[in-house]
Amino acid sequence: MHFTFVTILSLAFTYLVFGYLGYKASHQFKRPVTPLIWIVLVLASFACSFFSPGAMLIGGGGFNIYINEALQAIGIGILIGLIARELRLKLTAH
């Protein structure tokens, strides 16, 4: 894959925006989060990179947002939100 400034910018924009949406969505998970949910989230985030690798969500002029990258960013955002919540609860418990 050939990276230009515009493709790097679109990738960063995708992960920031959709990662933030995933982080906000992580607040909807009830506590405690079971290990099965963790495993499914990690596997789904990994598998999203193989889901329709060329299908654009938004595109134009080299600034392309791909569906698989957006889904992966949402999954990573959810994982970061859940990890942050667990760490925050463990630190305040001590």
N, C-alpha and C positions, 0 to 999 in steps of 0.2 A: 504494500500500500504506500502510495506516495503522499507524504504529508507536506502541506503548504500551510502558510499562516492562517488562511481562511478555514481549512479543515481542522486545524488544531483549535481555533477559536470556536468553531461549531461543536466540536467534541467537548470542550470545556463548558460551553454554554449548556449543552445537553446534560452533562453530569451535574452541574450546579442547579439547574432548574428542576430537573426530574429527581435528582437526589434530595433536594429540599422537599419536594412533594412526598417522596417516600418517607423522609424523616417525620414530616407532619402526620402521615398516615400511620406511623408506628405507634402513635398515642392511642389509636383505636384498639390495639391488642390488649386484652385483659391480662392481669397478672394472676398467677405466675404463667410465664410462657413455657410450654412443655418442650422437652428436647425434640419431639417430633416436629414441632413448628420450626424450631431452629434448623433442623436438618432439611426440611422442605424448602425453607427460605434460601439456604445456601445453595442447594442443588438447583432450585429454580433460577436464582441469579446467575449461576454458572451456565445453565442450559439456555438462557435467553440469548447468549452470544451466538448460538447456532440457529436461532429462530429467524427464518426469513432474512438472511443476511444481504440485503440489498434493497429491501423495501423501505422507501422513504416516508417519513411522517410529514416532514416539511422540507422543501428543497428549492434552491434557486441560487444561481450565480456562484456555485461552489460551497455555499453555506447550506449544508444538508444535515438534517436530523433524522437518523434512522430509527426504525421501530425497535430493533433489537437493542440498540444502545440506550434508548429511553427506558425500556423495560428493565434492563440491567441496572441502570441508575436508580430506578425506583426500588428495586430489590436491595441494592447496597444502601440506599437511604433508610429503608426500613430496618436493616440489620444494624446500622450505626445508631439509629434511634433506640432500638431495643438494648443494645450494648450500653449506651450512655445511661439509660434508665436503670439498668441493673447495677452499673458502677455507682451511680448516684445513691441508690438505695443501700448498697453495701457500705459506702463511705459514711452515710448519715447514721447507720446502725451502730457503728463503732464509736 
